[in-house]
Amino acid sequence: MLRLPKSLSKFVTGQRSLPLRQFHARSSRRSHPKSDDEDKILRRRENREARLHLYKSRGQHILTNPRVLDSIVRKSHIKPTDTVLEIGPGTGNLTLRLLEAAKYVVAVEIDKRMVEVLHKRVAERGLQDRLSVICNDALKTEFPQFDLVVANIPYGISSPLVAKLVYGANPFRSATLLLQKEFARRLLANPGDSEFNRLAVNVKLVADVEFSMDVSKRDFVPCPKVDSSVVIIRPKAEIPDVNLDEWWAFTRTCFGKKNKTLGATFKQKRKLLDLLKLFTKTCSSSESTASDHNYDHSNNSARATDDEGDTDETEYSSFCLDTRMSMFREKVLGVLNSGSFEDKRPSKLSNEELLHLLALFNQAGVYFHDHSKPRDADSVELAAVLSL
């Protein structure tokens, strides 16, 4: 029976899995050391990382496989003149490779401990003049100008972060992102796929998404529960001429129950009430304004649970509301039928078909977003626009 030396046996127990992976990485590098000094630096750095506690709850999973790291940089097609934005650099395994390929790297890291390790590692290579580290929450940070994004995205912020990138003010050439595999599949999904959802619809309105490669969970420290995938997002040169606030509200309505037919979705009383209220708000005539007031009064009366019973005025208002609801329902169904959409499901429609349906609704005076609100009021909507 083969026995391991005592000096190695401690690395194969379940309690010491972290040093085992680092030992393997160190062994592969030590087989071809550039110099004794560099070898000592590598060993000091690995010992320091071994003492750094990583929090799975914060999505802190460090990619350690050098071949995967090199492949990510290679597939990003970085130019020597590029400024690269990296989100969540951790201890800098990817950052060091980006610095070798790019002119400048801007790294956004929320953990001060990681920032300290990152600065030390970069300084050891003499590359500190080409790195800027922003110690802050990436979702709350105003990004400087950049050409590319290359990042191992924390799983917990994938959706709002992708939204911030593709709908943000900064133009960029591409974003090479390492994401949770399930999230990547949803991002890549096409109409008719079981994973097709609002996330894919909204991203693909403004960008093309390409699958690059899968990455095993065993390539991370600590090991996550699921595998990952690398995708490349490239913003489109031209995007459809559509009001984004209106589009986001429309897709939220359609994909609330993505496998329901559109006819079933738009026959729901609560949905019709919401759309009717917006419909009356968009009317500019004094008659429409008065109707909006009557609708609000009727809607509030319908919800009331007064013990004294309904008055004649309430009964009349309820009758008016029911009449208007019936007429508005026919209007909405008429729009669906005009484009043969009533029996179709959102999960099987392309962006072109969805854009056509939205245009039909708007032409009929039916809107999904309250355009009386200032744009800043929708900052929360932008953060959650790609929620699953």
N, C-alpha and C positions, 0 to 999 in steps of 0.2 A: 504493500500500500504506500502510495506517495504521500510524504508528509511535508508540509510547508515549514520553512525555517521560522523560528519564533519571531524574528524581526518582521515577518510578513503576515503572520497569522492574525494579528490585530486588525488588519485591513479587510478581512473577509467576513467579519461578524456583522450581523444586521445592525448593530448599534454604531458601527463605524463606517457606514456606506459612503459618507462624504469623502473621507481621506482616500478610500479605495479608488474612486474615480479620478481624483487628483493625482494619485500615484501612477495610474495608467497614463494620464496625460503627460506627467513629468518623465516617465520612462521613455515615451516615444520621442520626446524632445531631447532627452539626454543621450540618445543613441547617436545623434549628430550635433553635438554642441559646437557653437561657433567659437567659444572661448571659455576658459575657466571662470572669468569674471561674469560673463553673461549667464553662465550656468548657476552661479551663486545667487545672482539677482532673481532668476526664475524660481529657485528654491525658496528664497525669502518671501517672494510674493505669494507663492502657493501656500506656504505656512500661514501667512497673514489671512488669506482667503478662507483657510480651514477654520479659523477662529471667528469668522464673521457669521453671525446668525442670520439666516434668511427667513423671511416670513412668507409662507404660502398664501396667507390671507391677503397679502398686498400684491400678490402676483409676482413675487420675486423668485423667478426661476432662471438661473444663469445658464446660457448655452455654452457648453464646454468643448464640443466636438470641433476640432480645428478644420476638418474637411468641410463640414457644413458652413462654418463661418466664412471660409474662403469662397465657397460656392455662392453664398449670399452676396458677397462683395462683387464677385465676377458677374453674376446675373444682373447686378444693378447698373452696369455699364457706366461707371463713374469716370468723368473726364478730369484731367489734371487741373482744370480751372474751376471745378465745381465746389460749391459750398453745400455740405450735406447736413441735414437735420436728423439727429438721432434722438429718439424718445425712449427713455428708460435704459440708459447705457449700462447700469449695474456697475460691475467691477471693471468694465472696459475691454472685454474680450473682442467685441466687434469694433469698438471705438478705435483701437490701435490699428486694425486693418483698414478702417476707413481713412485714418490719417495718412497711411502709406499711399492711398490711391487718390485722395482729394486734396484740394488746395486748403480747405478749412472745414472744420466740423463744429457745429453747434449742438451740444448735448443738453437735454432737459431731464433732470433727475430730481425727484422729490426727497430722496433719502440722503441726509447729510453724511451718513457713514459711507455710503457708496461714493459720494462726491469726493470724500477724502482719499479713498483708495484709488479712484480714477485719476485724481491729480497726481498722486505719487507714481503711479504706473506710467503715465504719460511723461512726467518729468524724467523718469529713468531712461526713457528713449530720446529725450531731448526734443520733444514735439509740442511742448506746452504753448509755444507761440502760435500754434495753428489750431488750438482748441479753446472754445468758450463754453463754460458750463453754467447753465441756468438752474439754480436749485429752487424748484417750484413745481406746483401741480401743472402738468401739461395742459389740462383742460382749462386752466385759468390764466395761462401764459399767452401773451401776445408774441407770436413767433416773429423773429427777424426774417429778412429776405433769405431764401435758399433756393437751390436748384433741384435737389433730390431729397427724398426721405428714405432712410434705411434704418429699420428699427425692429427690435423684438418687443412687440406691444404687450403691456400687461393685460391679461385676459379681461379683467374687470372693467376696463375703460375702452375696449375695442370699438364698440358701436359709436359712442359720442366722439371719440377721437377720429375715427374715419370720417364722420360727418363734418367735423371741424376742418379736416384737411381738404376734402373735395368741395365743400361749400365755403371755404375760407377765402380771404382777400388775396392771399399770397399765391401767385402763379408758380407752378413747378412742373418739371418734366415727367417725373414718375415717383411712385412711392413703393418701395420693396418692403413688405411687411410680413413678419413672422407672427402668425395668429393661431389661436386654437383651431384645430382641424374642423370641428363642427361649425364654428363661426365662418371659417373660410368657405366651406361648402355652401352656406347660405348666401354668402357674398357672390359666389360664382354661379348660383342657380339661375336657370332659364325658365321661361313660361312652360308650364306642364310638369316641371320637376316637383317632387314632393316637398323640397326645401324652399321652393320659390316663395318670396315674401316681400314685405315692404322695404326691407333693407336693400335687397338686390334692385328693386324698382327705382328707389331714390338714388342709389349710387350710380347705376347705369344710365340714368338720365344725363349725367354730366361727365362720366368717365367710363373707360373700358377696363375690365378686370381680367387678368390672365393668371392661370395657375402656373406655378413654377416647380415646386417639389414638396414632398412630404418630409417631415422631420420627426424621428422617433422621440418619445418621451424620455427614453434612456439617455438622450444626449444633453439633458438638463440636470442641474443641481440646484435645489433638491428636485427629485423626479416628480413631475406633475402626474395627475391621474389620467390624462389624455394626451394623444399625439398632437402635433402641430402641422401647419402647412405654410408655405411661403407663397404669397400672391403679389402680383405687380399691378398697381393701379396707375393708369395713364389718363390724365384729364383730356377730354375731347376738345379739339380745336374750335368746334362750333357746337352750341347747345340749343335745344328748341326754344323758341320765343314764347315762354310761358311764365306767368307770375309764380315765383317759387312758393310764396306763402299759400297761394291758392292750390298749387300742386301738392304740397305737403298735407294740407287739410283734406284734399280729395283722396289721396292715397290712404290716409288714416281711416277715412270713412269706408273705402272699398275693402281694405285688407283687415278690418276689424274681425271679420269672419270670412277669410279668404276663399273658403270652399263653398260658401253659400252663393246662390245665384244673385246677380245684381238686383233682379226683381224682388227677391225675398228681402234683401238688405234695405232697399229703398221703400219697402212697404211697412217697415217698422214705424209705429206711431211716434216713438221718441225721436227717431231720426227725422221724420217728416216735420215734427214740431221745431226742431233746431233749424232745419233748412228754411222753413216758413218764416221764422223770425229773421233770419238773414235776408230772405227775399224781400220782406217788407222794409228792412233797413236800407236796402239799395235803391228803393224807389225815391225819387227826388221831389215828386209833386206833394203839395199840401194834403191832398186826399190820401196819398200813401202814408204820409206822416201820421195822419189821424188814424188810419187803419192799423199802423204799428202800435199806437197807443191803445187802441181797442184790443189788439191781440195780446199785448202785455197784461192788460186788465183781465181779459178772459182767461189767459193762461194761469194767472195767479188765482183767479176765482176757482178754476177747475181743480187746483191743487189744495184748496182750503178745506179744512175739516171742521167747519163751524157747527157747533151743536144746535144753533138756532134754526138750521135748515137753509135751503136755498131761497133767495128772494126772487121776485119776478125779473129783476134786472140781471141777476146771475144766470137765470134760466135763459134769458134772451141772449146774453153774451155767450153762453155755452152753445146755444143754437147757431149763432153767427160763426163761432170758432169751428164747429163741426162742419158747417157749410164750406168755410174757407179751406179747411183741411181736406175735404173731399175734392174740391176743385184743384187744390195744389197737388194732391196725390195723382190726379189724372194728368196734370201737367208734367210731373216727374216721370210717370210711366210712359207718357207720350214721347219724351226725350229718349228713353231707353229703347222704345219700339222703333223710333225713327232710324236708329243705327243698328237695329237687331241685337241689342245688348241684354234684353231682359232675362234671357235664359242662359247667359254666359256667366262664367265664374272668373273673378279677378286673377286667380292663380294660373289661369291659362291665357291671359291676355298679354300681348306685347306692349312695350311703352308707346309705340305708335298708336295702337288701338286705344290705350288709356288716354293719351293726349287728345285723340279724336273725340272720345266720349266727354272729356272735360270741356272741350270747345263747344260741343252741342249743348251742354248744360249752361254754360256761360252765355251763349247766344240766346237762350231762352230766359235769361235773367236769373238763373239759379246759381248761387255761389256757395262755396264751402268755407271761406275765410272771411272774418269780419274785417273788411278793409278800412273801417273807421279807426281801428287801433293803430297807434304809431308802430313803426317797424321794431323799435327796441323792445316792445312788449312781448315779442316772440322769441326772445333769447332762450327761454326755457324750451320752446318748441324746437329750435335749432339743435339744442343739446340732445333732445330725445327723438329727433326726426327719423333716425334709423333704428329705433328700438324694435325688437323682434316681436 
